[in-house]
Structure formats: C-alpha cells, structure tokens
Amino acid sequence: MRVSVVLCTHTLERYDDCMEAAESVLGQSHRDVELVLVSDGNDDVYEQFEDDFGDRDDVVTHCNDENIGLLESRNNGAERATGDVVAFLDDDAVAAEDWAERLVAAYEADGDRQAVGGRMVPAWVAGKPRFLPEEFYWLVGVTNRGFGPDGDPDEAGEVRNTFGSNISFRRDVFLDLGGFEDDIGGRQGEKNLQGGETELCARLRSEYDTGVYYVPDALVAHKVFDYRTDPGWLVDRAFWQGYSKRGMEVFVPESTGEESDFLGDLLFRFLPSRLRGFAESPSLGAVLQLVFLFLLTGSVGVGYLYGMYVWR
C-alpha cells in the first residue's frame, strides 16, 4: 500500500522546519512512501524544493499559482499524489519512523476503514510551560487528556477526527468527498473559524458512515514554539477556538458531540481529580494549572458566546 504524504509551506522562513518534516517522511520504515511538497504560491520555496528533491522519484513538487491557504494546498497535493492513502503532515511537525507503517497496518487490518490518524506529541522548543494543563494541549496542536475512544488517548478506536497534522484517508475517498472545504473559514466575513478536519470528517460520516480510526502509537511530534507558550496567546487561541466550535455547530451540526463529551469530562472527571490531587500534594505548579484550567475554559466559553452572537 503506497502512502502519499502531503506537506505544504508558504515561506522560506519555515523552510528548515519543513525540511526536517520532509526528512522524517523520507526516512519512514514503510517501504512505499511518496512525499508531495506544495509551495503555497511562493516561487522561491518551489525552486528550493526542486533544488533539494528534483532528482528523486519518490518526491512530487507543486507550486500554487497564488497563496490560497493550507486547506486548498492540501487538496492540490492530494490531487497530484499517486498513493492508495493520502496523509497530511504540517511543516512544523516530525513523524516517527514507523508512523506510516502503523497507519497502513490499521487500514490493512480492516478494509472498511476509510480514514486513520494518530497521536500528536509535544516537542517543546521553548520548554514545557508549568501552567498549561494537559486537558488543553489541543490549543497547541497536541493530543490532550480526554481525547480518544471513551476519553482515553492510549486506546485505539474510532473518533470523529484527529489533528490535521496526523490524519490520513484512502485517496479515492478523499477525492470523492471533494477534499477540505476551504470556504469554511470565510463565512460571514470572518477568517478565524477553525475546523477543516472536523468539517471534512463530518462529511465522511455522512457519506461513508464511519469516523477516523485512531492509532495512539502512530506518533507525530508537533513543535511548540515559544510564542505558543505565551499565556496571552493561549487565552486568545482559546477564545477563537470557542468561536470556531459555535461556527461548527451552525455549519456542521452533526460534528459537535465530542466537544460536549469533553466539557463533561472536564467538569466532572478532570477537575475533581485535580482538586483531590492538589489537596493531597499541593504545589505551585498544581495551583497554576488549576488557575489556567478555569481561565482557558472561560475563554473558550466567551468565544462560544461571541459565536452565538455572530451566528444568531
């Protein structure tokens, strides 16, 4: 089974990180892997792709005519891919050596699986912040506490969707669905709506009656740069994620069940366990995480309320 991995970037400022991601794809233990590199409208990036990989048979390069954004770039990459499976990796991520092998094993174990994804783990570029609770790792693109079947990130099984930097589809299914819907972020004149994977996987559920099979051992490390550990950035990110969740309710009503389940776990499972842990072993780190648990939850809530106002 051939796996085509689509990797997109738009600026030479990110080229070194993009190359680390590319090398992780080309170093996979699975023997049949194709790398599809997409420059999002930057001729200089495309020329660098050609200089570095133009003589390789296992690399496809493409340059968009103009800057069109990540989702459409991914769609263009998938159209030019030749694999049975098309997988997606961000330009600030690094795939484990056996990543593609584990994705393929999940497809081969059950022919009815149409999409497979794995776990995102953090690569703390600026150090791990003491105040950030694991329940909110999703704000920095990392698999969080409470994700997964029955809220267990160590358990394999079907979920709505995994992160966009660790998700794959049978290529014919992806193309049949029409790929990612780029316009999902442009409704009502707003550009802050997030959820390309959520929307696509809602259509996957509607058309194929299946979700994404989650493989916790299919690992991708996501670089968490210093700005993403800034408290102000995280609060702002939480606000817009809450806004996006309301947008998804409006545009893709069937896609929001997991958020409700997560909120229930947060309030009735994780918060009580943290309070018990703090009572048994108080520490400054535990206090900071409790404070940010409430702060980030509140920011998501305010963003959600703002979304209700915008889409009333």
Kinemage of the C-alpha trace (Angstrom):
@kinemage 1
@onewidth
@group {chain A} dominant
@subgroup {mainchain}
@vectorlist {calphas} color= white
{ca met a 1} P 0.000 0.000 0.000
{ca arg a 2} L 1.513 3.293 -1.100
{ca val a 3} L 1.232 6.266 1.259
{ca ser a 4} L 1.474 9.777 -0.163
{ca val a 5} L 2.292 12.372 2.484
{ca val a 6} L 1.296 15.933 1.612
{ca leu a 7} L 3.483 18.624 3.179
{ca cys a 8} L 2.785 22.301 2.498
{ca thr a 9} L 4.622 25.516 3.316
{ca his a 10} L 4.450 29.119 2.132
{ca thr a 11} L 7.654 30.889 3.169
{ca leu a 12} L 11.389 30.339 3.264
{ca glu a 13} L 11.315 31.403 6.915
{ca arg a 14} L 9.849 27.986 7.711
{ca tyr a 15} L 11.949 26.070 5.224
{ca asp a 16} L 14.349 24.478 7.722
{ca asp a 17} L 11.465 23.140 9.789
{ca cys a 18} L 9.728 21.985 6.620
{ca met a 19} L 12.864 20.099 5.598
{ca glu a 20} L 13.003 18.350 8.963
{ca ala a 21} L 9.417 17.269 8.410
{ca ala a 22} L 10.267 16.125 4.867
{ca glu a 23} L 13.253 14.082 6.010
{ca ser a 24} L 11.088 12.363 8.612
{ca val a 25} L 8.743 11.292 5.792
{ca leu a 26} L 11.550 10.062 3.558
{ca gly a 27} L 13.026 8.106 6.461
{ca gln a 28} L 9.899 6.050 7.139
{ca ser a 29} L 10.222 2.318 7.822
{ca his a 30} L 7.296 1.652 5.469
{ca arg a 31} L 8.859 0.947 2.085
{ca asp a 32} L 6.345 2.614 -0.237
{ca val a 33} L 6.074 6.281 0.748
{ca glu a 34} L 5.716 9.271 -1.571
{ca leu a 35} L 6.363 12.821 -0.419
{ca val a 36} L 4.246 15.551 -2.017
{ca leu a 37} L 5.655 19.031 -1.398
{ca val a 38} L 3.380 22.008 -2.059
{ca ser a 39} L 4.572 25.603 -2.112
{ca asp a 40} L 1.634 27.880 -1.451
{ca gly a 41} L 2.263 30.459 -4.148
{ca asn a 42} L 5.926 31.135 -3.317
{ca asp a 43} L 8.216 30.598 -6.309
{ca asp a 44} L 11.346 30.795 -4.154
{ca val a 45} L 10.126 27.938 -1.962
{ca tyr a 46} L 9.237 25.885 -5.033
{ca glu a 47} L 12.678 26.450 -6.572
{ca gln a 48} L 14.259 25.308 -3.318
{ca phe a 49} L 12.076 22.192 -3.391
{ca glu a 50} L 13.313 21.487 -6.897
{ca asp a 51} L 16.936 22.048 -5.950
{ca asp a 52} L 16.710 19.713 -2.984
{ca phe a 53} L 14.415 16.993 -4.322
{ca gly a 54} L 14.011 17.439 -8.072
{ca asp a 55} L 16.016 14.309 -8.881
{ca arg a 56} L 14.063 11.975 -6.589
{ca asp a 57} L 11.411 9.618 -7.925
{ca asp a 58} L 9.653 9.430 -4.551
{ca val a 59} L 9.068 13.190 -4.299
{ca val a 60} L 6.455 15.255 -6.144
{ca thr a 61} L 6.684 19.061 -6.076
{ca his a 62} L 3.999 21.602 -6.897
{ca cys a 63} L 3.593 25.377 -6.655
{ca asn a 64} L 0.183 27.031 -6.415
{ca asp a 65} L -0.402 29.930 -8.790
{ca glu a 66} L -1.073 32.159 -5.774
{ca asn a 67} L -1.298 31.946 -1.998
{ca ile a 68} L -4.545 30.097 -1.362
{ca gly a 69} L -4.139 28.755 2.161
{ca leu a 70} L -3.369 25.438 3.783
{ca leu a 71} L -6.575 23.533 3.060
{ca glu a 72} L -6.605 24.193 -0.679
{ca ser a 73} L -2.865 23.492 -0.797
{ca arg a 74} L -3.515 20.110 0.782
{ca asn a 75} L -6.236 19.434 -1.771
{ca asn a 76} L -3.829 20.267 -4.604
{ca gly a 77} L -1.241 17.937 -3.114
{ca ala a 78} L -3.746 15.101 -2.821
{ca glu a 79} L -4.760 15.526 -6.454
{ca arg a 80} L -1.128 15.124 -7.553
{ca ala a 81} L -0.418 12.198 -5.219
{ca thr a 82} L -0.312 8.630 -6.531
{ca gly a 83} L -0.748 6.708 -3.268
{ca asp a 84} L -3.550 4.450 -2.128
{ca val a 85} L -3.581 6.544 1.038
{ca val a 86} L -3.041 10.288 1.340
{ca ala a 87} L -1.728 11.538 4.687
{ca phe a 88} L -1.117 15.065 5.909
{ca leu a 89} L 1.766 16.481 7.926
{ca asp a 90} L 2.381 20.094 8.965
{ca asp a 91} L 5.621 21.923 8.225
{ca asp a 92} L 6.358 22.268 11.952
{ca ala a 93} L 5.953 18.579 12.757
{ca val a 94} L 8.159 15.475 12.655
{ca ala a 95} L 6.798 11.982 12.050
{ca ala a 96} L 8.079 8.984 13.974
{ca glu a 97} L 9.969 6.476 11.824
{ca asp a 98} L 7.157 3.902 11.978
{ca trp a 99} L 4.309 6.411 11.557
{ca ala a 100} L 3.261 5.389 8.033
{ca glu a 101} L 3.771 1.718 8.870
{ca arg a 102} L 1.286 1.948 11.741
{ca leu a 103} L -1.250 3.835 9.623
{ca val a 104} L -1.006 1.198 6.898
{ca ala a 105} L -1.383 -1.623 9.425
{ca ala a 106} L -4.682 -0.113 10.577
{ca tyr a 107} L -6.006 0.056 7.005
{ca glu a 108} L -4.899 -3.487 6.238
{ca ala a 109} L -6.460 -4.838 9.436
{ca asp a 110} L -9.927 -3.711 8.340
{ca gly a 111} L -10.831 -2.965 4.740
{ca asp a 112} L -13.807 -0.860 5.851
{ca arg a 113} L -11.598 1.775 7.427
{ca gln a 114} L -11.612 4.870 5.259
{ca ala a 115} L -9.549 7.211 7.446
{ca val a 116} L -6.821 6.634 10.028
{ca gly a 117} L -4.998 9.076 12.277
{ca gly a 118} L -2.560 9.052 15.149
{ca arg a 119} L -1.398 10.850 18.254
{ca met a 120} L 0.288 14.264 18.356
{ca val a 121} L 3.001 14.604 20.991
{ca pro a 122} L 4.704 17.855 22.040
{ca ala a 123} L 8.201 18.945 21.091
{ca trp a 124} L 8.644 21.846 23.493
{ca val a 125} L 11.001 24.183 21.629
{ca ala a 126} L 10.987 26.751 24.441
{ca gly a 127} L 10.465 24.345 27.322
{ca lys a 128} L 7.281 22.890 28.776
{ca pro a 129} L 5.148 25.564 30.480
{ca arg a 130} L 4.315 24.722 34.086
{ca phe a 131} L 0.902 26.359 33.899
{ca leu a 132} L -0.571 24.598 30.855
{ca pro a 133} L -2.874 21.698 31.847
{ca glu a 134} L -2.838 18.596 29.658
{ca glu a 135} L -6.592 18.962 29.139
{ca phe a 136} L -5.801 21.990 26.953
{ca tyr a 137} L -2.874 20.632 24.968
{ca trp a 138} L -5.173 20.752 21.952
{ca leu a 139} L -4.610 24.517 21.906
{ca val a 140} L -1.015 23.883 20.791
{ca gly a 141} L -1.860 21.067 18.377
{ca val a 142} L -1.088 18.193 20.736
{ca thr a 143} L -3.306 15.271 21.715
{ca asn a 144} L -4.887 16.214 25.032
{ca arg a 145} L -6.043 14.416 28.121
{ca gly a 146} L -9.587 13.276 27.406
{ca phe a 147} L -9.092 12.624 23.682
{ca gly a 148} L -9.750 9.215 22.195
{ca pro a 149} L -12.395 6.497 22.459
{ca asp a 150} L -14.088 6.857 25.851
{ca gly a 151} L -11.750 9.757 26.622
{ca asp a 152} L -8.611 7.629 26.748
{ca pro a 153} L -5.766 8.809 24.463
{ca asp a 154} L -3.961 5.472 24.935
{ca glu a 155} L -6.862 3.473 23.481
{ca ala a 156} L -7.204 2.702 19.773
{ca gly a 157} L -10.611 3.075 18.200
{ca glu a 158} L -12.910 5.283 16.180
{ca val a 159} L -13.069 9.029 16.836
{ca arg a 160} L -14.628 11.914 14.947
{ca asn a 161} L -11.270 13.216 13.713
{ca thr a 162} L -7.631 13.507 14.672
{ca phe a 163} L -5.406 16.550 14.208
{ca gly a 164} L -4.794 17.745 10.653
{ca ser a 165} L -1.068 17.045 11.020
{ca asn a 166} L -1.693 13.361 11.717
{ca ile a 167} L -4.641 12.252 9.641
{ca ser a 168} L -4.951 10.127 6.509
{ca phe a 169} L -7.639 8.946 4.114
{ca arg a 170} L -7.955 6.411 1.376
{ca arg a 171} L -7.153 8.700 -1.526
{ca asp a 172} L -10.188 7.773 -3.609
{ca val a 173} L -12.441 8.519 -0.623
{ca phe a 174} L -10.731 11.869 -0.010
{ca leu a 175} L -11.185 12.873 -3.652
{ca asp a 176} L -14.764 11.594 -3.710
{ca leu a 177} L -15.545 13.838 -0.735
{ca gly a 178} L -14.008 16.790 -2.560
{ca gly a 179} L -11.218 17.256 -0.045
{ca phe a 180} L -11.130 20.003 2.540
{ca glu a 181} L -13.722 22.769 2.318
{ca asp a 182} L -11.612 25.915 2.246
{ca asp a 183} L -14.617 28.222 2.464
{ca ile a 184} L -15.407 27.003 5.966
{ca gly a 185} L -13.214 29.809 7.322
{ca gly a 186} L -14.706 32.562 5.214
{ca arg a 187} L -18.349 32.607 6.230
{ca gln a 188} L -19.914 35.816 7.496
{ca gly a 189} L -16.745 37.703 6.561
{ca glu a 190} L -14.785 36.043 9.373
{ca lys a 191} L -11.370 34.400 8.905
{ca asn a 192} L -10.895 32.964 12.386
{ca leu a 193} L -13.095 29.890 12.045
{ca gln a 194} L -11.077 26.718 12.553
{ca gly a 195} L -12.150 23.173 11.807
{ca gly a 196} L -11.200 21.940 8.340
{ca glu a 197} L -10.676 18.388 9.600
{ca thr a 198} L -13.894 18.490 11.620
{ca glu a 199} L -15.973 19.557 8.643
{ca leu a 200} L -14.414 17.010 6.284
{ca cys a 201} L -14.853 14.181 8.762
{ca ala a 202} L -18.489 15.167 9.272
{ca arg a 203} L -18.963 14.603 5.538
{ca leu a 204} L -17.046 11.327 5.837
{ca arg a 205} L -19.530 10.223 8.488
{ca ser a 206} L -22.473 11.332 6.380
{ca glu a 207} L -21.313 9.674 3.148
{ca tyr a 208} L -19.499 6.580 4.449
{ca asp a 209} L -20.999 6.128 7.924
{ca thr a 210} L -17.578 5.984 9.568
{ca gly a 211} L -15.169 8.143 11.515
{ca val a 212} L -11.384 8.187 11.790
{ca tyr a 213} L -9.694 5.154 13.299
{ca tyr a 214} L -7.310 6.460 15.943
{ca val a 215} L -3.947 4.695 16.382
{ca pro a 216} L -2.227 6.052 19.516
{ca asp a 217} L 1.144 4.558 18.537
{ca ala a 218} L 1.224 6.389 15.179
{ca leu a 219} L 3.177 9.357 16.512
{ca val a 220} L 3.881 12.807 15.141
{ca ala a 221} L 5.780 15.382 17.209
{ca his a 222} L 4.480 18.936 16.920
{ca lys a 223} L 6.953 21.728 17.604
{ca val a 224} L 5.583 24.108 20.210
{ca phe a 225} L 7.440 27.360 19.625
{ca asp a 226} L 7.920 29.970 22.336
{ca tyr a 227} L 5.050 32.216 21.233
{ca arg a 228} L 2.646 29.299 21.681
{ca thr a 229} L 3.559 29.045 25.340
{ca asp a 230} L 2.770 32.708 25.997
{ca pro a 231} L -0.254 32.941 28.345
{ca gly a 232} L -1.807 35.776 26.340
{ca trp a 233} L -1.514 33.831 23.096
{ca leu a 234} L -3.120 30.781 24.694
{ca val a 235} L -6.046 32.773 26.077
{ca asp a 236} L -6.616 34.374 22.664
{ca arg a 237} L -6.342 30.981 20.994
{ca ala a 238} L -8.884 29.541 23.434
{ca phe a 239} L -11.302 32.371 22.622
{ca trp a 240} L -11.155 31.738 18.881
{ca gln a 241} L -11.437 28.007 19.370
{ca gly a 242} L -14.659 28.584 21.301
{ca tyr a 243} L -15.836 30.830 18.482
{ca ser a 244} L -14.971 28.111 15.978
{ca lys a 245} L -16.864 25.467 17.914
{ca arg a 246} L -20.001 27.579 17.720
{ca gly a 247} L -19.398 28.049 13.997
{ca met a 248} L -19.097 24.306 13.537
{ca glu a 249} L -22.429 23.829 15.337
{ca val a 250} L -24.070 26.150 12.813
{ca phe a 251} L -22.408 24.903 9.637
{ca val a 252} L -21.864 21.255 10.598
{ca pro a 253} L -24.416 20.448 13.335
{ca glu a 254} L -23.514 16.764 13.456
{ca ser a 255} L -19.859 17.481 14.240
{ca thr a 256} L -20.031 18.808 17.790
{ca gly a 257} L -20.745 15.823 20.043
{ca glu a 258} L -17.132 15.339 21.105
{ca glu a 259} L -16.911 18.900 22.461
{ca ser a 260} L -19.874 18.239 24.752
{ca asp a 261} L -18.319 14.999 25.934
{ca phe a 262} L -15.016 16.767 26.596
{ca leu a 263} L -16.722 19.517 28.603
{ca gly a 264} L -18.468 16.888 30.697
{ca asp a 265} L -15.168 15.126 31.352
{ca leu a 266} L -13.513 18.440 32.167
{ca leu a 267} L -16.098 19.452 34.752
{ca phe a 268} L -16.980 16.115 36.306
{ca arg a 269} L -13.856 13.999 35.843
{ca phe a 270} L -10.664 16.007 35.379
{ca leu a 271} L -11.404 18.999 37.613
{ca pro a 272} L -12.399 16.890 40.640
{ca ser a 273} L -9.327 14.669 40.192
{ca arg a 274} L -7.083 17.748 40.050
{ca leu a 275} L -8.665 19.185 43.180
{ca arg a 276} L -8.143 15.888 45.015
{ca gly a 277} L -4.544 15.755 43.811
{ca phe a 278} L -3.914 19.303 44.961
{ca ala a 279} L -5.390 18.575 48.389
{ca glu a 280} L -3.131 15.541 48.757
{ca ser a 281} L 0.019 17.161 47.358
{ca pro a 282} L -0.178 20.958 46.980
{ca ser a 283} L 2.371 22.679 44.746
{ca leu a 284} L 2.805 25.915 42.821
{ca gly a 285} L 2.575 24.044 39.517
{ca ala a 286} L -0.736 22.493 40.560
{ca val a 287} L -2.109 25.922 41.538
{ca leu a 288} L -1.050 27.444 38.219
{ca gln a 289} L -2.636 24.628 36.236
{ca leu a 290} L -5.905 24.916 38.169
{ca val a 291} L -5.988 28.663 37.537
{ca phe a 292} L -5.363 28.184 33.819
{ca leu a 293} L -7.882 25.367 33.654
{ca phe a 294} L -10.564 27.838 34.737
{ca leu a 295} L -9.134 30.713 32.672
{ca leu a 296} L -8.912 28.758 29.425
{ca thr a 297} L -12.314 27.155 29.947
{ca gly a 298} L -13.755 30.627 30.463
{ca ser a 299} L -12.024 31.949 27.341
{ca val a 300} L -13.476 29.127 25.257
{ca gly a 301} L -16.884 29.908 26.749
{ca val a 302} L -16.655 33.625 25.946
{ca gly a 303} L -15.571 32.811 22.399
{ca tyr a 304} L -18.502 30.443 22.075
{ca leu a 305} L -20.914 33.156 23.298
{ca tyr a 306} L -19.415 35.592 20.787
{ca gly a 307} L -20.012 32.992 18.092
{ca met a 308} L -23.632 32.705 19.188
{ca tyr a 309} L -23.947 36.490 18.747
{ca val a 310} L -22.325 36.411 15.293
{ca trp a 311} L -24.418 33.432 14.098
{ca arg a 312} L -27.647 34.200 15.915
